[in-house]
Amino acid sequence: MRSTHERVVRELLAAIEAEAPVETVAGFWHPDAEQVELPSLMRPAGHRRGLAEMLEGYRAGVGFLRSQAYDVLDVVDDGERLAVQLRWTATTAVGAGALPAGTELVAHVAVFYEFRDGLVLRQSSYDCYEPLPQAG
C-alpha cells in the first residue's frame, strides 16, 4: 500500500510528464520549498533554488522535451521523508547547445523528498546521466 507521500510524489511526476499547467505543479510544493540538484553532467556545479525559480524553470522548460517519463524503481518511506530511485528518459524537442532536437536522454536518479503539511518542502536529487550521443 502506498503512503500519502508516495502518492504525492507519483502524482507530481505524472504532472511533470504531462506538462501540466504550472498552477497544477505548484500545488504539490510547500510555499517554502527548495530544490537541490547535486553536481551532474547537466549541472556540473549543482544548483539550489526556491519555489519561484523552480516554477519559472518549469514554465521555461515546457516544450523543450518532446516526451519524458519517470520510471519509479524503488521507494523508501520514512515518515516525513521519502527516498525514490528512478530512471528518467526524455527526448528533446528542440536543440540546445550541442544537443540537437531528437536527442535521447537517460538518467538514473536518487531523489530525497522532505514533506511539511503534506506538501514537498525539499527535493534533493543525484542525477547520473548516461553518456550523451556524440555529434557527427
N, C-alpha and C positions, 0 to 999 in steps of 0.2 A: 504494500500500500504506500503510495506516495504521500509525503508530508506536504503541508501547505506551502512551505518554502520551495520545495522541489517543483510543485505545480507552478508557482510564480515564475521561477527561472525558465521552465519549459515554455510557458506562455510568452515570456519576454523574448526568448529565442525565436519562437514561431512568428511573433510580430515583426521582428527584425528581418527574418527570412522573407516575409510577405511585403516588406517595405510599407508597413502600416503607417498611418498618419503620425506625425511627431507627437501629437497630443496623446495618442494611444501608448506609444513607447514611454513617454514621460510619466504616465500613470503607474509604472512599475517601480519608479525610483523615489526614494525619500528626498525631500527638499534639500537636505544636507549631503546628498550623495557625492561620492568621489569614485573615479575610475583610475586605476593604476595599471599601466602596461609596463611590464618589466622589459629590459632590453631584448630586442629580437631583430631578425632580418629586416623587417619593415620599419622598426623604430629602434635603431642602434643605441640611442641614448635613453630609451624608455620614454614614458610620458605620464603625467598626472594631470587630471582635470576634474573640475566640478561639474555640476548638473547643467548649467547654462552652456558651457563649452561642449559637453557631451551631446546635447541636443542640437547645437549648431553644427557639430561634426556629422551627426546623423542626417540632418537636412541636406548638407553639402554632399554627402555620400550617396544619397538616393539617386539611382540611375547610373552610378559608376559601375555597379556589378550587374551583369545580365541575370545572374542567379547566384544564390548562396544557400548552403544547407549546414545545419548543425546536427551532427550525429552524436548524441549523448551516449557514452560508453559506460560510465560509472558515476555514481553519486554517493557521497558520504555525508550524512546529515548529523550535525552536532548542535541541535537546538537552534540558536540564532546564527549559526554558521553552516555553510554548505560548501562542500568541495565537489567540483564537477570535472570529469575528464571527458573531453570530446574531440571529435575530428571535424574540422571546418573545411568545406570545399566551396570554391567560388569560381566564376568565370567573369572576366572583366568585359564590360560593355563598350568601354572607350579606352583609348590608350592613355598612359600616364608615364612620363619619363621613358625609361627603357622597356616598359611593359606595353606591348601592343594590345589593341582590342582583341578579345578572344583568348587571352592568357588564362590558363587554368592554375589556380592557387590552391594549395593544400597546407593546412597547419594542424598539428597535434597540440592540443591546448589543455592546460590545467588552469581552472578558474576557481577562485575562492570568493565566496559571497558572504557578506555580513548583512544582517537584517535589523531594522528598527521599525516598530509599528506595522509589521507585515510587509514592509517595502524594502527594496535593496538600498542599503546605506553605503556599502563599499563593494567594489568588484576589483580584484587583483588578478591579472592574467599573465601566464607564462606561455608564450606562443612560439612553438617550434615549427618553422616553415620548412617544407620540403624544398629542395633546390629549384630555382626558377629556370624555365626553359632558356637556353642560350639563343641569342639572336643570330640569324643567318644560318 
